[in-house]
Amino acid sequence: MTEEYSPAVKVYPTENLGKYSIMDMLKYFEEHGAMRVSDLHIKVGAPPAYRIDGDLVKLKGPSVTPEIAKQLIFPLLKEHSIKKLQTDHSVDCSYRMGSLQFRINIFRENDGLAAAIRALALDVPPIEKIGFANTIWEDILNLKAGLVLLTGITGAGKSTTIASLIGRISEKTACRIITVEDPIEYILPQKYSIISQREVGRDVKSFHDGLKEMMREDPDVIFVGEMRDAETIAMTLMAAETGHLVFSTLHTRDVTGSITRILDYFPEGRQAEVRNQLSLGLAYVVSQKLIPRKNGQGRVIAMEILNNTYAVANLVRTGKIEQIYSQLQTRTRNRPDEKMITLEKHLAMLVKQGDIDLLEAQKWANDTKAFVDCMQRD
């Protein structure tokens, strides 16, 4: 990397704080915490902006020029990533600084270069601090096989929840854990387990290739960073069916939408087969959202949790996905074959505990009427 693209070179003239380098901008995450300041956006034609407690806040300063964008973004890229950006017009990578790991997407758009930089703390939070709606995490940790899906919109904390679960498994079980990620987000420490983390593009060509190779690598626990296509989904379901504990993510807003999304990846002629696979291999779906706290200090997780009980599996197998929500509403007792909850009920719990504001909760609910009903119950 040339001197011109050093991360310490101060290139962006802020209004009150002098010139900033990309290193100065990344240090802001350390100072305020990755749970509060989640992202930094850099793009030509606008000032750099942080996402703080879910809202974008622009730095006070001029719009980024093409040259400033290059001087802020290129220090984060290795030589092969710069070449990939030039040929593919987009690149995913990671960057480590101090106590934080950054997940970065660089892309070209109408005005020129742009970057979305997400901060992830190197220290994975303990599972007790994640904010589960109930004690379902204890049952997940005791699983020997099955698919555990973490779903939610981008920035909902899915990777953090999975890292916390896998980290705890590593602490308590002598097993072989292999991940395929794009890019690697949390560096999982070697504890009682042996962990191998593979990055798409660097260590393996694709999620599909990583899964195919994994079947010869004697894994007990598998983490597939994202189920992006029918091939990856089919292999993930097969891994769950054949005696592996598999974690993965989907970008969907609720539990039923997650199951529908999986089925939608396949043509009509294969859907009955996939429904059957899903009914047998699925263990849990946890759909989560990050809601701003009432006191303005960070965000709290609201969850919707599906336990694939015999009744739920039957609904999946027969394609009656629309009836699953009633299972979430009624199978809520604190016993291993239930422990389900709707997002609306968890939001209502958080409001009653004083964690989030009523209007904020209403805004994030998937079903406003169901949320109002939950608020009216004791």
C-alpha positions as CSV (number, residue, x, y, z in Angstrom):
1,M,0.0,0.0,0.0
2,T,1.4,3.4,-0.9
3,E,2.0,6.3,1.5
4,E,-0.9,8.1,-0.2
5,Y,-3.3,5.5,1.1
6,S,-2.1,5.2,4.7
7,P,-4.9,5.0,7.3
8,A,-3.2,7.6,9.4
9,V,-3.2,10.4,6.7
10,K,-5.6,13.2,7.7
11,V,-7.7,14.0,4.6
12,Y,-11.2,15.0,5.6
13,P,-11.6,18.6,6.9
14,T,-14.2,18.6,9.7
15,E,-15.9,21.9,10.6
16,N,-14.7,22.0,14.3
17,L,-12.3,19.2,14.9
18,G,-9.6,19.7,12.2
19,K,-8.7,17.1,9.6
20,Y,-9.7,13.4,10.2
21,S,-8.1,10.3,8.8
22,I,-10.0,7.0,8.4
23,M,-8.3,5.9,11.6
24,D,-9.7,8.9,13.5
25,M,-13.2,8.0,12.1
26,L,-12.9,4.3,13.2
27,K,-11.6,5.3,16.7
28,Y,-15.0,7.0,17.2
29,F,-16.5,3.4,17.4
30,E,-14.2,2.5,20.2
31,E,-14.9,5.7,22.2
32,H,-18.7,5.3,22.1
33,G,-19.1,1.5,21.8
34,A,-20.1,-0.7,18.8
35,M,-23.6,-1.4,20.4
36,R,-24.5,2.3,20.1
37,V,-22.5,3.4,17.0
38,S,-23.0,0.6,14.5
39,D,-22.0,1.9,11.1
40,L,-20.0,4.5,9.2
41,H,-21.1,5.5,5.7
42,I,-18.7,7.3,3.3
43,K,-19.8,8.4,-0.2
44,V,-18.9,10.9,-2.8
45,G,-21.2,14.0,-2.6
46,A,-22.1,13.8,1.1
47,P,-20.4,14.2,4.4
48,P,-19.4,11.0,6.3
49,A,-22.2,9.7,8.5
50,Y,-22.5,7.4,11.5
51,R,-25.5,5.3,12.4
52,I,-26.0,6.1,16.1
53,D,-28.8,4.2,18.0
54,G,-30.3,3.4,14.6
55,D,-30.3,7.0,13.2
56,L,-27.8,8.5,10.6
57,V,-25.8,11.5,12.0
58,K,-23.6,13.3,9.5
59,L,-20.2,14.8,10.5
60,K,-20.0,18.5,10.3
61,G,-17.9,19.2,7.2
62,P,-17.9,19.3,3.4
63,S,-19.1,16.7,1.0
64,V,-16.6,13.9,0.3
65,T,-14.8,14.4,-3.0
66,P,-13.7,11.4,-5.3
67,E,-10.1,11.9,-4.1
68,I,-11.0,12.1,-0.4
69,A,-13.2,9.0,-0.8
70,K,-10.3,7.1,-2.3
71,Q,-7.9,8.2,0.5
72,L,-10.4,7.2,3.2
73,I,-11.5,3.9,1.8
74,F,-8.4,2.4,0.1
75,P,-6.3,2.1,3.3
76,L,-8.9,-0.5,4.5
77,L,-8.3,-2.7,1.4
78,K,-5.6,-5.2,0.6
79,E,-4.2,-5.3,-2.9
80,H,-6.4,-8.2,-4.1
81,S,-9.5,-6.4,-2.8
82,I,-8.6,-3.2,-4.7
83,K,-8.3,-5.4,-7.9
84,K,-11.6,-7.0,-7.2
85,L,-13.3,-3.6,-6.7
86,Q,-11.9,-2.5,-10.1
87,T,-13.3,-5.6,-11.9
88,D,-16.5,-6.4,-10.0
89,H,-17.4,-2.8,-8.8
90,S,-18.1,-4.1,-5.3
91,V,-16.1,-5.9,-2.6
92,D,-16.7,-7.3,0.9
93,C,-13.8,-7.4,3.4
94,S,-12.9,-7.0,7.0
95,Y,-10.5,-4.8,8.9
96,R,-9.3,-5.0,12.5
97,M,-8.3,-2.1,14.6
98,G,-7.8,-2.1,18.4
99,S,-10.6,-3.8,20.1
100,L,-12.9,-3.8,17.1
101,Q,-13.4,-5.8,13.9
102,F,-15.0,-4.0,11.0
103,R,-17.1,-5.6,8.3
104,I,-16.8,-3.5,5.1
105,N,-18.6,-3.3,1.8
106,I,-17.1,-1.0,-0.8
107,F,-19.1,-0.3,-4.0
108,R,-19.4,2.0,-6.9
109,E,-22.6,4.1,-7.4
110,N,-23.9,7.0,-9.3
111,D,-21.5,9.6,-7.7
112,G,-18.5,7.4,-7.4
113,L,-17.0,5.3,-4.5
114,A,-19.1,4.5,-1.4
115,A,-18.4,2.4,1.7
116,A,-20.6,0.9,4.4
117,I,-18.4,0.1,7.5
118,R,-19.9,-1.9,10.4
119,A,-18.2,-2.2,13.7
120,L,-18.2,-5.5,15.7
121,A,-16.7,-5.8,19.1
122,L,-14.0,-8.4,19.3
123,D,-15.3,-9.5,22.7
124,V,-18.5,-11.5,22.0
125,P,-21.2,-10.6,24.6
126,P,-22.2,-13.4,27.0
127,I,-25.4,-15.1,26.0
128,E,-27.1,-13.9,29.1
129,K,-26.6,-10.3,28.0
130,I,-28.0,-10.7,24.5
131,G,-31.6,-10.1,25.5
132,F,-33.5,-13.4,24.7
133,A,-37.2,-13.2,25.3
134,N,-37.1,-16.4,27.3
135,T,-34.6,-19.2,28.1
136,I,-34.8,-20.9,24.7
137,W,-31.0,-20.2,24.4
138,E,-30.4,-22.9,27.0
139,D,-32.3,-25.5,24.8
140,I,-30.3,-24.3,21.7
141,L,-27.0,-24.9,23.5
142,N,-28.1,-28.5,24.3
143,L,-28.9,-29.4,20.7
144,K,-26.8,-32.0,19.0
145,A,-28.3,-31.5,15.5
146,G,-30.8,-29.4,13.6
147,L,-30.9,-26.0,11.9
148,V,-31.1,-22.8,14.1
149,L,-32.0,-19.8,11.9
150,L,-31.4,-16.2,13.0
151,T,-33.3,-13.8,10.9
152,G,-33.9,-10.1,10.7
153,I,-33.2,-7.0,8.7
154,T,-29.6,-5.8,8.1
155,G,-28.2,-4.5,11.3
156,A,-30.5,-6.4,13.6
157,G,-27.7,-8.1,15.5
158,K,-28.0,-11.6,14.0
159,S,-24.2,-12.2,13.8
160,T,-23.7,-11.1,17.4
161,T,-26.4,-13.5,18.7
162,I,-24.9,-16.4,16.7
163,A,-21.4,-15.6,17.8
164,S,-22.6,-15.6,21.4
165,L,-24.3,-19.0,21.0
166,I,-21.3,-20.6,19.3
167,G,-18.9,-19.0,21.8
168,R,-20.8,-20.6,24.7
169,I,-20.8,-24.0,22.9
170,S,-17.1,-23.7,22.5
171,E,-16.7,-23.0,26.2
172,K,-18.7,-26.0,27.4
173,T,-18.2,-28.7,24.7
174,A,-15.2,-30.4,23.1
175,C,-16.4,-30.3,19.5
176,R,-15.3,-29.3,16.0
177,I,-16.8,-26.0,14.9
178,I,-16.4,-24.8,11.2
179,T,-17.8,-21.5,9.8
180,V,-18.1,-20.1,6.3
181,E,-18.6,-16.4,6.4
182,D,-18.6,-13.4,3.9
183,P,-16.6,-11.8,5.5
184,I,-15.6,-13.1,8.9
185,E,-17.2,-10.8,11.5
186,Y,-16.4,-12.0,15.0
187,I,-13.1,-13.8,15.7
188,L,-14.2,-16.7,17.8
189,P,-11.6,-17.7,20.5
190,Q,-10.4,-21.3,20.7
191,K,-11.6,-22.6,24.0
192,Y,-12.8,-26.2,24.7
193,S,-13.7,-26.7,21.1
194,I,-11.5,-26.5,17.9
195,I,-12.8,-23.7,15.6
196,S,-12.0,-23.0,12.0
197,Q,-13.3,-19.9,10.3
198,R,-13.3,-19.6,6.5
199,E,-13.9,-16.5,4.5
200,V,-15.6,-16.6,1.1
201,G,-13.2,-15.2,-1.5
202,R,-10.1,-15.7,0.6
203,D,-10.3,-19.3,1.9
204,V,-13.1,-20.7,-0.2
205,K,-14.9,-19.8,-3.5
206,S,-18.5,-19.7,-2.2
207,F,-20.8,-20.8,0.6
208,H,-21.8,-23.8,-1.5
209,D,-18.2,-24.9,-2.0
210,G,-17.5,-24.3,1.7
211,L,-20.4,-26.5,2.7
212,K,-19.4,-29.2,0.3
213,E,-15.9,-29.3,1.6
214,M,-17.1,-29.2,5.1
215,M,-18.8,-32.5,4.9
216,R,-15.2,-34.1,4.7
217,E,-13.9,-32.0,7.6
218,D,-15.6,-33.8,10.5
219,P,-17.6,-30.8,11.9
220,D,-20.0,-31.1,14.8
221,V,-21.2,-27.4,14.6
222,I,-21.5,-25.5,11.4
223,F,-22.1,-21.8,10.8
224,V,-23.2,-20.7,7.3
225,G,-23.0,-16.9,7.2
226,E,-26.0,-16.5,5.0
227,M,-28.3,-18.7,3.0
228,R,-28.3,-16.8,-0.3
229,D,-29.4,-19.3,-3.0
230,A,-31.1,-22.6,-3.5
231,E,-27.9,-24.6,-3.6
232,T,-26.7,-23.3,-0.3
233,I,-30.1,-23.8,1.4
234,A,-30.3,-27.4,0.1
235,M,-26.9,-28.2,1.5
236,T,-27.6,-26.5,4.8
237,L,-30.8,-28.4,5.3
238,M,-28.9,-31.7,4.4
239,A,-26.2,-30.9,6.9
240,A,-28.9,-30.3,9.6
241,E,-30.6,-33.6,8.7
242,T,-27.4,-35.6,8.8
243,G,-26.6,-35.0,12.4
244,H,-24.9,-31.6,12.5
245,L,-25.9,-28.5,14.5
246,V,-26.2,-25.8,11.9
247,F,-26.5,-22.0,12.4
248,S,-27.4,-19.6,9.6
249,T,-29.0,-16.3,8.8
250,L,-31.7,-14.9,6.5
251,H,-32.7,-11.3,5.8
252,T,-36.4,-11.5,6.7
253,R,-38.7,-9.5,9.0
254,D,-40.5,-12.4,10.9
255,V,-40.6,-16.1,11.5
256,T,-43.3,-17.1,8.9
257,G,-41.6,-14.9,6.3
258,S,-38.4,-16.8,6.9
259,I,-40.0,-20.1,6.1
260,T,-41.8,-18.7,3.1
261,R,-38.5,-17.1,1.8
262,I,-36.7,-20.5,2.0
263,L,-39.5,-22.1,0.0
264,D,-39.5,-19.3,-2.6
265,Y,-35.9,-20.1,-3.6
266,F,-37.1,-23.4,-5.1
267,P,-39.4,-24.1,-8.1
268,E,-42.9,-25.4,-7.5
269,G,-41.9,-28.9,-8.4
270,R,-39.3,-29.1,-5.5
271,Q,-41.3,-27.3,-2.8
272,A,-42.9,-30.4,-1.3
273,E,-39.5,-32.0,-0.9
274,V,-38.0,-28.8,0.7
275,R,-41.0,-28.5,3.0
276,N,-40.4,-32.1,4.2
277,Q,-36.7,-31.4,4.7
278,L,-37.4,-28.2,6.6
279,S,-40.0,-29.9,8.8
280,L,-37.4,-32.6,9.8
281,G,-34.3,-30.5,10.0
282,L,-35.4,-27.1,11.4
283,A,-35.0,-26.7,15.2
284,Y,-35.6,-23.0,15.9
285,V,-36.2,-19.7,14.1
286,V,-35.3,-16.6,16.0
287,S,-36.3,-13.4,14.3
288,Q,-35.0,-10.2,16.0
289,K,-35.0,-6.4,15.8
290,L,-33.0,-3.8,17.6
291,I,-35.2,-1.2,19.2
292,P,-34.0,2.2,20.6
293,R,-34.1,2.3,24.4
294,K,-36.5,4.6,26.1
295,N,-33.6,6.4,27.9
296,G,-31.8,7.0,24.6
297,Q,-28.8,4.9,25.7
298,G,-28.4,2.3,23.0
299,R,-30.8,-0.4,21.7
300,V,-32.5,-3.5,23.0
301,I,-33.4,-6.7,21.2
302,A,-37.0,-7.7,20.5
303,M,-37.4,-11.3,19.4
304,E,-39.9,-13.6,17.8
305,I,-39.2,-17.3,18.5
306,L,-40.4,-20.4,16.7
307,N,-39.8,-23.8,18.2
308,N,-40.3,-26.5,15.6
309,T,-42.5,-28.7,17.6
310,Y,-44.5,-31.7,16.1
311,A,-47.5,-29.4,15.4
312,V,-45.3,-26.7,13.7
313,A,-43.4,-29.4,11.7
314,N,-46.8,-30.7,10.5
315,L,-47.9,-27.2,9.4
316,V,-44.6,-26.7,7.5
317,R,-44.8,-30.1,5.8
318,T,-48.4,-29.5,4.6
319,G,-47.7,-26.0,3.5
320,K,-50.0,-24.3,6.1
321,I,-47.4,-21.6,6.9
322,E,-50.1,-19.0,7.7
323,Q,-51.2,-21.0,10.7
324,I,-47.8,-20.9,12.4
325,Y,-48.5,-17.5,14.0
326,S,-51.2,-19.0,16.2
327,Q,-48.6,-21.5,17.5
328,L,-46.4,-18.6,18.4
329,Q,-49.3,-16.9,20.3
330,T,-50.4,-20.0,22.3
331,R,-47.3,-22.2,22.9
332,T,-45.6,-19.8,25.3
333,R,-45.2,-21.9,28.5
334,N,-41.7,-22.3,29.9
335,R,-41.2,-25.9,28.9
336,P,-38.8,-27.3,26.2
337,D,-41.6,-28.3,23.8
338,E,-43.0,-24.7,23.8
339,K,-41.2,-21.5,24.7
340,M,-42.5,-19.6,21.7
341,I,-43.3,-15.9,21.5
342,T,-44.5,-13.4,19.0
343,L,-42.6,-10.2,18.3
344,E,-45.6,-8.2,19.5
345,K,-45.7,-10.0,22.9
346,H,-42.0,-9.4,23.5
347,L,-42.4,-5.7,22.5
348,A,-45.2,-5.4,25.0
349,M,-43.0,-7.0,27.7
350,L,-40.3,-4.5,27.0
351,V,-42.7,-1.5,27.1
352,K,-44.1,-2.7,30.5
353,Q,-40.6,-3.2,31.8
354,G,-39.8,0.5,30.9
355,D,-37.1,-0.5,28.4
356,I,-38.7,1.0,25.3
357,D,-41.3,3.6,24.5
358,L,-44.9,2.6,23.6
359,L,-44.9,4.6,20.3
360,E,-41.5,3.2,19.4
361,A,-42.7,-0.4,20.0
362,Q,-45.8,0.2,18.0
363,K,-43.7,1.4,15.1
364,W,-41.6,-1.8,15.1
365,A,-44.5,-4.2,15.5
366,N,-45.2,-6.5,12.5
367,D,-48.9,-6.6,13.5
368,T,-50.2,-3.4,15.2
369,K,-53.5,-5.0,16.2
370,A,-51.8,-8.0,17.8
371,F,-49.4,-5.6,19.7
372,V,-52.4,-3.6,21.1
373,D,-54.0,-6.9,22.2
374,C,-50.7,-7.8,24.0
375,M,-50.5,-4.5,25.7
376,Q,-54.1,-4.9,27.0
377,R,-53.4,-8.2,28.6
378,D,-51.7,-8.6,32.0
